[in-house]
């Protein structure tokens, strides 16, 4: 049970994901952003492995959950874990049933972004991270911290 009667998104199973080299981890207490630890989180890996590639598809990663129309609001914080390479940056995008509902740019060392979204009637929630094109190999660890769904 989350705060104020909500449910943590991390308590729902992942319905789909694309991460680089390891499965997304939920409730991993090793997550820190700007030195602050977080207990309820989703972390995955993204990197600019093929930085020379013109294929933009190699820079997208995501996690996805089935909401089944059960919730009205989602509150969460988006950021990059402190283990992210210096200079790495990217864009978080949040989709509800395939429609983009939120987008924000973020870079290593920036304050995390607090988000509150209406999800009334939504069936599928997708949180995507696009690592920006850099001219060298960079690794990023996008994190969603304290994500709470409210009915």
Beta strands, then each sheet from edge to edge (+ up, - down):
strand 1: 7-8
strand 2: 14-18
strand 3: 25-26
strand 4: 32-33
strand 5: 36-37
strand 6: 41-43
strand 7: 46-47
strand 8: 60-66
strand 9: 73-80
strand 10: 89-96
strand 11: 99-107
strand 12: 113-118
strand 13: 124-131
strand 14: 139-140
strand 15: 142-150
sheet 1: 1+ 15- 6+ 3-
sheet 2: 1+ 15- 9+ 12-
sheet 3: 2+ 8- 13+ 10- 11+
sheet 4: 4+ 5-
sheet 5: 7+ 14-
end
